[in-house]
Amino acid sequence: MADASNKSATISAASTHTYGRFIIDARQNHFVADASTGREGPHEAPIATELFHASLATCALAVVTDAARKAEIRNAVYRVDVSSTPDDNDGTRFSQVAFAFHFSGVSKSAAERLVKEFTDICPIYNTVARTTPVDITIAVA
């Protein structure tokens, strides 16, 4: 099995006998993705934009929870909501990507440090942030 910490990644995607349905292979994991209804896909499984959001959210929480563990922050709860806004003038891109972080059991300053760790090291985030405006909000309960 490939080392999960390896920075390079390759996935494979293949069409199925159902129009607009695809099987994605990532290492030994397999899952279904669909084309959007605009492409006449079934739109039952996640679509590409949702998978894009999921990759950003996964990187965010992976970095935040690891940084919290290293800082010995215990019993905290973390959530992030990721959304994007289509560009009205260019249908091939987003005009903005937004992250809404929600923390429970940590101080506002600790939450800000954890999010900064994410924005400093996540290659997916930085690829997006270098080309698209990003909005980040942090809420602490």
N, C-alpha and C positions, 0 to 999 in steps of 0.2 A: 504494500500500500504506500502511496506517495505521502510524504511528510506534509501534514496539514499546515505547518508553519511556512512552507515554501512560498515565496512571494509571487512566483509566476503561477498562472492558472490557465487551464484549458478546459473547455466544456465542448460537448458535441450535441447537436440538435438534429433531429430527423423528423420528417413529415410522417404522418400516419395515414390510414385509409379514411379517416374523418377529415374532411376539408377544414383547414384552419386549426388543426390540433397537432401538437408537436411533443415528442418525447425528448427531454433534456437529460443528458448523462454528465454528471460531475463526479469524478472519481468513481466510487462504487454506488453512488446515489443516483436515482432515476426519478424524474417527476414530469408531470404533464404541464404544458403551457398552451395557451390558446391565442389565436389572432383576435384582435378586437372586432366588435360588431361592424365597425367601419370597413373592415376587410372581410366581412361575412364569416367571421369565426364564430364558434359556438359560445365564446365568452363565458364559459363555466369555470375553467381553470384560470389562474393568474395570466394577465396579458403582459406584454413587454414593459410597459410603463410601471406596472405594479412590481415586476421583478427588479427593475431599476431602483425603485424606492426601497424594496426589500434589501437589496445589496447595500445601499447607503445606511439603512437602519441597522442591519446586522453588523457592519463595520463600526458604526457609532456605539452600539451596545457592547460589542466585543472589546473595544478600546476602553470605554468608560468603566465597565465592570472589572477589567483587568487592572486599570489604574486605581480603582477603588480598593481592590484586594491588596495591591502593593502598598497603598496608603493606610491599610488596616481599617478601612471604613467597613463597619459590619451592620447587618440588618437594614440596609437601605433598599429602596425599591426604585427601579429605573424604568422609564418608558420614553420612547421617542416616536413622534409622528412625522412622517416625511411626505411632502406633497410637492407638486410642480405645477407651474402655470404655463400653458402653451403660449407661444409667441404669436400674437395676432398678425404680425407682419411677415412672419417666416414660419410656416407650418413644419419645418424640418428641425425645429429646436424649441427649447423651453426659454421663456423670458425670465423665469426665476425658479429656484428650488428652495423650499423652506423646511426647516427643522424645528419642531417644537419639543423640547426636552422637558420631561416631568420627573422631578426627584422627590422622594420622601425619605426622611431619616438622615439627611445631610444638610449642612449649612449652605447658604447661597454662595459663599466664597468657595467652598469645596466643590459645589456643582459647577461653578464657572471654571475651576481648575480642571475638572474632569472633562468638560466639553473642550477646553483648549487642548488637552492631550489628544482628543479625537481629531480636532481640526489640524493639529500639527503633524500627525503621523499617518492618517488614513489615506492611502493612495487613490481610492475611489472618490472620496470627498474632494481631495485636492485637484484631481482631474476635472471634476465638475466646477469647482470654485474658480479655477483659472480661466474659465470660459463663460460662466453663467453667474449672474448675481445670486447670492445666497443670503437668506434671512434666517437667523438663529434666535430663538427665544428660549429662555430657561425659567421654568416655574418650580418653586420649592414649596412643599407642603409640610 
